Amino acid sequence: MESLLTMSLLQVWLLIAFLAAVVVAISEVVRRRTQSLAAGLATLVGGGIAGYSVFILVLLITSY
């Protein structure tokens, strides 16, 4: 994996956006844990997959 110094500015911002999506998903798990652990885990997995997919897709588009 490239170091942060060799990554383009856009890639750094995309990484920040991805990490923010993960934080939001984790906070949803914490918020919903009292309601349903399964719903929280589904939110975490779904948010993680969606965020990672968008991150990779934009990374592929911008690399060409």
C-alpha positions, -999 to +999 in steps of 0.1 A: +000+000+000+012+035-008+022+058+020+001+089+026+029+110+012+027+095-022-011+094-024-028+120-044-049+146-026-081+131-039-071+096-027-064+110+008-099+127+009-115+095-003-097+076+025-110+102+050-145+098+037-143+061+039-131+062+075-159+087+083-184+062+069-170+035+091-172+058+122-209+065+114-216+028+110-200+020+143-219+048+160-251+033+146-242+000+162-236+017+196-269+036+193-290+006+183-273-019+205-300-014+232-327-020+205-312-049+186-277-061+183-285-078+150-298-046+135-267-028+146-244-054+131-264-053+099-259-015+097-222-019+104-217-046+077-239-028+052-223+006+058-188-009+056-195-027+023-212+003+008-184+027+019-157+004+007-174-002-026-178+035-033-142+041-022-128+014-046-151+025-075-140+061-073-104+050-069-107+030-100-123+058-120-098+084-109-068+061-116-075+061-154 
